[in-house]
Amino acid sequence: MENFMLSVNAVAPMFLLMAAGLLSQKLGVLSRADVPRFNRVAFRLFLPCLLFYNIYCSDLGTSFNPRLLLFAVCGVLIVFCAALLAVQRFVPREDWKGVIAQGIFRSNFVIMGIPIAQALVGHDRLGSVTILIAVVVPLFNFLSVYVLERFRGGRVKVGGVLLQVAKNPLIVSSLIGILFQLLKIRLPSLLEGAVSSLGGIASPLQLFLLGAFFRFDSLGRYRRPLAFVTTVKLFVTPAIFLGAAALLGLRGGNFVGLIGIFASPTAVNSFTMVQQMKCGDEELAGDIVVMTSAVSILSFFLWILVFKTAGVF
């Protein structure tokens, strides 16, 4: 019962925040078209403050785990390759292939992973999670551009992609946080409090916006691809990679960081990228985000309960 209640307490706040966002959309307080604009603010201001502050307050000596980073990177690459092979073999429509592949391997790590980690291990033990974000988010971005360009028939310019990754605010803020740690630079207390407050806005706001982004009226048109992506993304992939991590002895804060990578729903930015690059069915891309985010409330509860009961964290 204790493990059950911990799982409920970790997932329930996320569900309520998303439900509040959906309610605001239904009441006309916030339209779906407003979400990208607010997301840009969160992406450029609140999320960078959150990542910087988490690294700034962490102990890099205990947070840096080469084995954890190697497992995460190899796991993401394996899922990417498997998704690529699967869509080439089983998906008939060209405008679906890149969208479905991205939906399978790209996780909403920052928005969903950090709140789950905070609920499970506490705010003061997120150093390893933040370092994972600094490594995995650029990898997600690069692989997404590659797969979308591949199925559009375009040529991937590696230099251009790497430049975009280097300019990513999440990466820049993480690197600044690492630099502050290495050089032992401390912020004035007033500024430190402001950064902490701005970072505290990030996760609740993004979950609220995710709820406001929901739209269920077109889900019926993509029943089969949505069922396939949701099953692989939220149940098959976590079973394989979280199970492997547990068997390899990854525990505590290290393990909950992997929950954010391998058990999170598809990233909201995956829809934005398909829309901006005009390289796939953007309606399907949006519905994948909606469906995986909705079902993730159940799947998160399941995996947290299973691995907490097993004593992994």
C-alpha positions as CSV (number, residue, x, y, z in Angstrom):
1,M,0.0,0.0,0.0
2,E,2.9,2.4,0.7
3,N,4.3,1.8,-2.8
4,F,0.9,2.2,-4.3
5,M,0.4,5.6,-2.6
6,L,3.9,6.8,-3.6
7,S,3.0,5.9,-7.2
8,V,-0.4,7.8,-6.9
9,N,1.3,10.8,-5.4
10,A,3.9,10.9,-8.1
11,V,1.4,10.8,-11.0
12,A,-1.7,12.6,-9.6
13,P,-0.2,16.1,-9.6
14,M,0.8,15.7,-13.3
15,F,-2.7,14.5,-14.2
16,L,-4.4,17.4,-12.3
17,L,-2.1,20.0,-14.0
18,M,-2.9,18.5,-17.5
19,A,-6.6,18.3,-16.6
20,A,-6.5,22.0,-15.6
21,G,-4.9,22.9,-19.0
22,L,-7.6,20.9,-20.8
23,L,-10.4,22.6,-18.8
24,S,-8.9,26.0,-19.6
25,Q,-9.0,25.1,-23.3
26,K,-12.7,23.9,-23.1
27,L,-13.7,27.1,-21.2
28,G,-11.9,29.3,-23.8
29,V,-9.4,30.7,-21.4
30,L,-6.5,29.4,-23.4
31,S,-6.8,28.2,-27.0
32,R,-4.8,25.4,-28.6
33,A,-3.3,28.1,-30.9
34,D,-1.9,30.0,-27.9
35,V,0.1,27.0,-26.7
36,P,3.2,27.3,-29.0
37,R,3.7,30.9,-28.0
38,F,3.7,30.1,-24.2
39,N,5.9,27.0,-25.0
40,R,8.5,29.3,-26.5
41,V,8.6,31.4,-23.4
42,A,9.0,28.3,-21.2
43,F,11.6,26.8,-23.6
44,R,13.7,30.0,-23.6
45,L,13.4,31.2,-20.0
46,F,11.8,28.9,-17.4
47,L,13.3,25.5,-18.5
48,P,16.8,26.9,-18.9
49,C,16.6,28.3,-15.4
50,L,15.4,25.0,-14.0
51,L,18.2,23.0,-15.6
52,F,20.8,25.6,-14.6
53,Y,19.6,25.6,-11.0
54,N,19.5,21.9,-10.7
55,I,23.1,21.6,-11.8
56,Y,24.1,24.6,-9.8
57,C,22.8,23.0,-6.6
58,S,24.0,19.5,-7.3
59,D,27.3,17.7,-6.5
60,L,28.8,16.8,-9.9
61,G,31.2,14.5,-8.3
62,T,28.4,12.2,-7.2
63,S,26.0,13.0,-10.1
64,F,28.3,12.2,-13.0
65,N,28.0,8.5,-13.8
66,P,29.6,7.3,-17.0
67,R,27.9,3.9,-16.9
68,L,24.5,5.7,-16.7
69,L,25.3,8.0,-19.6
70,L,26.5,5.1,-21.7
71,F,23.4,3.1,-21.0
72,A,21.1,6.0,-21.8
73,V,22.9,6.9,-25.1
74,C,23.1,3.3,-26.3
75,G,19.5,2.7,-25.3
76,V,18.2,5.7,-27.3
77,L,20.3,4.7,-30.3
78,I,18.9,1.1,-30.2
79,V,15.3,2.4,-30.0
80,F,16.0,4.8,-32.8
81,C,17.4,2.0,-35.1
82,A,14.6,-0.4,-34.2
83,A,12.0,2.3,-35.0
84,L,13.7,3.1,-38.3
85,L,13.6,-0.5,-39.3
86,A,10.0,-1.0,-38.2
87,V,8.6,1.9,-40.1
88,Q,10.5,0.9,-43.3
89,R,9.0,-2.5,-43.1
90,F,5.5,-2.1,-41.8
91,V,4.3,1.5,-42.4
92,P,2.8,1.9,-45.9
93,R,2.6,5.7,-46.2
94,E,5.8,7.8,-46.7
95,D,4.4,10.8,-44.8
96,W,3.8,8.6,-41.8
97,K,7.2,6.9,-41.5
98,G,9.3,9.7,-40.1
99,V,6.5,10.9,-37.8
100,I,6.0,7.4,-36.4
101,A,9.7,6.7,-35.9
102,Q,10.1,10.0,-34.1
103,G,7.1,9.3,-32.0
104,I,8.6,6.1,-30.8
105,F,12.2,7.2,-29.9
106,R,11.8,10.8,-28.8
107,S,10.7,11.3,-25.2
108,N,9.2,14.3,-23.4
109,F,12.2,14.0,-21.0
110,V,12.3,17.5,-19.7
111,I,8.6,18.2,-19.1
112,M,7.6,14.8,-17.7
113,G,10.9,13.3,-16.5
114,I,11.8,16.1,-14.1
115,P,8.5,16.2,-12.2
116,I,8.5,12.4,-11.9
117,A,12.1,12.4,-10.6
118,Q,11.3,15.2,-8.1
119,A,8.4,13.2,-6.8
120,L,10.4,10.0,-6.4
121,V,13.8,11.1,-5.1
122,G,13.4,14.8,-4.1
123,H,14.6,18.1,-5.6
124,D,18.1,17.8,-4.1
125,R,19.0,14.5,-6.0
126,L,18.3,15.6,-9.5
127,G,21.9,16.2,-10.5
128,S,22.2,13.0,-12.5
129,V,18.9,13.6,-14.2
130,T,20.0,17.1,-15.3
131,I,23.3,15.8,-16.7
132,L,21.3,13.1,-18.6
133,I,19.2,15.9,-20.1
134,A,22.3,17.7,-21.3
135,V,23.4,14.6,-23.2
136,V,20.2,13.1,-24.4
137,V,18.3,16.2,-25.5
138,P,20.9,17.1,-28.2
139,L,20.8,13.4,-29.3
140,F,17.0,13.5,-29.7
141,N,17.2,16.7,-31.7
142,F,19.8,15.4,-34.1
143,L,18.1,12.0,-34.6
144,S,14.7,13.8,-35.2
145,V,16.1,16.0,-37.9
146,Y,17.8,13.0,-39.5
147,V,14.8,10.8,-39.6
148,L,12.4,13.5,-40.8
149,E,14.7,14.6,-43.6
150,R,15.4,11.0,-44.6
151,F,11.7,10.2,-45.3
152,R,11.1,13.6,-46.9
153,G,13.9,12.8,-49.3
154,G,16.1,15.7,-48.2
155,R,19.8,15.7,-47.3
156,V,20.8,16.0,-43.7
157,K,23.4,18.8,-43.2
158,V,25.3,17.6,-40.1
159,G,27.0,21.0,-39.5
160,G,23.7,22.8,-39.5
161,V,22.1,20.3,-37.1
162,L,25.0,20.5,-34.7
163,L,24.9,24.3,-34.8
164,Q,21.2,24.2,-33.9
165,V,21.9,21.8,-31.0
166,A,24.7,24.0,-29.7
167,K,22.3,27.0,-29.7
168,N,19.6,25.1,-27.8
169,P,18.8,27.0,-24.6
170,L,18.5,23.8,-22.6
171,I,22.0,22.8,-23.6
172,V,23.5,26.3,-23.1
173,S,22.0,26.6,-19.6
174,S,23.2,23.1,-18.6
175,L,26.7,23.9,-19.7
176,I,26.7,27.2,-17.8
177,G,25.5,25.3,-14.7
178,I,28.4,22.9,-15.1
179,L,30.8,25.8,-15.6
180,F,29.6,27.5,-12.4
181,Q,30.1,24.2,-10.5
182,L,33.6,23.6,-11.8
183,L,34.7,27.2,-11.1
184,K,32.9,27.3,-7.8
185,I,31.0,30.4,-8.7
186,R,28.1,31.3,-6.4
187,L,25.3,33.7,-7.3
188,P,24.2,36.5,-4.9
189,S,21.4,35.2,-2.7
190,L,18.8,37.5,-4.3
191,L,19.7,36.4,-7.8
192,E,19.8,32.7,-6.8
193,G,16.3,33.0,-5.3
194,A,15.0,34.6,-8.6
195,V,16.5,31.8,-10.7
196,S,15.1,29.2,-8.4
197,S,11.6,30.8,-8.6
198,L,11.8,31.1,-12.4
199,G,12.8,27.4,-12.7
200,G,10.0,26.4,-10.4
201,I,7.5,27.7,-12.9
202,A,8.8,25.4,-15.7
203,S,7.4,22.0,-15.1
204,P,3.9,23.0,-13.8
205,L,3.5,25.4,-16.7
206,Q,4.6,22.9,-19.3
207,L,2.2,20.2,-18.0
208,F,-0.6,22.8,-18.0
209,L,0.1,23.7,-21.6
210,L,0.3,20.1,-22.5
211,G,-3.3,19.7,-21.3
212,A,-4.4,22.8,-23.2
213,F,-2.8,21.2,-26.3
214,F,-5.0,18.2,-26.2
215,R,-7.6,17.6,-29.0
216,F,-9.5,14.3,-29.2
217,D,-11.7,14.9,-32.3
218,S,-9.3,13.5,-34.9
219,L,-7.9,10.5,-32.9
220,G,-10.3,8.0,-34.6
221,R,-8.7,8.6,-38.0
222,Y,-5.3,7.2,-36.9
223,R,-6.4,4.4,-34.6
224,R,-3.8,1.8,-35.8
225,P,-0.6,4.0,-35.9
226,L,-1.6,5.6,-32.6
227,A,-2.1,2.2,-30.9
228,F,1.2,1.0,-32.3
229,V,3.2,4.0,-31.2
230,T,1.6,4.2,-27.8
231,T,2.1,0.5,-27.0
232,V,5.8,0.5,-28.1
233,K,6.6,3.9,-26.6
234,L,5.0,3.4,-23.1
235,F,5.0,-0.3,-22.5
236,V,7.4,-2.3,-24.7
237,T,10.4,0.1,-24.6
238,P,10.2,0.7,-20.8
239,A,9.8,-3.0,-20.1
240,I,13.0,-3.7,-22.0
241,F,15.3,-0.9,-21.0
242,L,14.1,-0.2,-17.5
243,G,14.2,-3.9,-16.8
244,A,17.8,-4.0,-18.2
245,A,18.8,-1.0,-16.1
246,A,17.5,-2.7,-12.9
247,L,19.3,-5.9,-13.8
248,L,22.6,-3.9,-14.3
249,G,22.3,-2.5,-10.8
250,L,21.3,1.1,-11.6
251,R,19.4,2.5,-8.6
252,G,17.9,5.6,-7.0
253,G,18.3,8.9,-8.8
254,N,20.2,7.2,-11.6
255,F,17.3,4.9,-12.3
256,V,14.5,7.5,-12.1
257,G,16.4,9.5,-14.8
258,L,16.0,6.6,-17.1
259,I,12.2,6.6,-16.4
260,G,12.2,10.1,-18.0
261,I,14.0,8.8,-21.1
262,F,12.4,5.4,-21.8
263,A,8.9,5.7,-20.2
264,S,7.9,9.3,-21.0
265,P,5.4,10.2,-23.8
266,T,6.4,11.6,-27.1
267,A,7.9,15.1,-26.9
268,V,5.7,18.1,-27.7
269,N,8.5,19.5,-29.8
270,S,8.2,16.6,-32.2
271,F,4.9,18.0,-33.5
272,T,6.4,21.5,-33.8
273,M,9.4,20.1,-35.8
274,V,7.1,18.2,-38.2
275,Q,5.0,21.3,-38.7
276,Q,8.0,23.6,-39.3
277,M,9.9,21.3,-41.5
278,K,6.8,20.3,-43.5
279,C,8.1,16.7,-43.7
280,G,5.2,14.5,-42.6
281,D,1.6,14.2,-41.5
282,E,1.5,17.0,-38.9
283,E,-2.0,15.9,-37.7
284,L,-0.7,12.4,-36.9
285,A,2.3,14.0,-35.1
286,G,0.1,16.1,-32.9
287,D,-2.2,13.1,-32.1
288,I,0.8,11.0,-31.1
289,V,1.7,13.6,-28.6
290,V,-1.9,13.8,-27.3
291,M,-2.4,10.0,-27.1
292,T,0.9,9.1,-25.5
293,S,0.6,11.9,-23.0
294,A,-2.9,10.8,-21.9
295,V,-1.9,7.1,-21.6
296,S,1.4,8.0,-19.9
297,I,-0.6,8.8,-16.7
298,L,-1.5,5.1,-16.5
299,S,1.9,3.7,-17.7
300,F,3.9,6.0,-15.3
301,F,1.8,4.7,-12.4
302,L,2.4,1.1,-13.6
303,W,6.2,1.4,-13.9
304,I,6.7,3.4,-10.7
305,L,4.7,0.8,-8.8
306,V,6.5,-2.1,-10.3
307,F,10.1,-0.8,-9.8
308,K,9.4,0.7,-6.4
309,T,7.9,-2.6,-5.2
310,A,11.1,-4.3,-6.5
311,G,13.2,-1.9,-4.4
312,V,15.0,-0.2,-7.4
313,F,14.5,3.3,-5.9
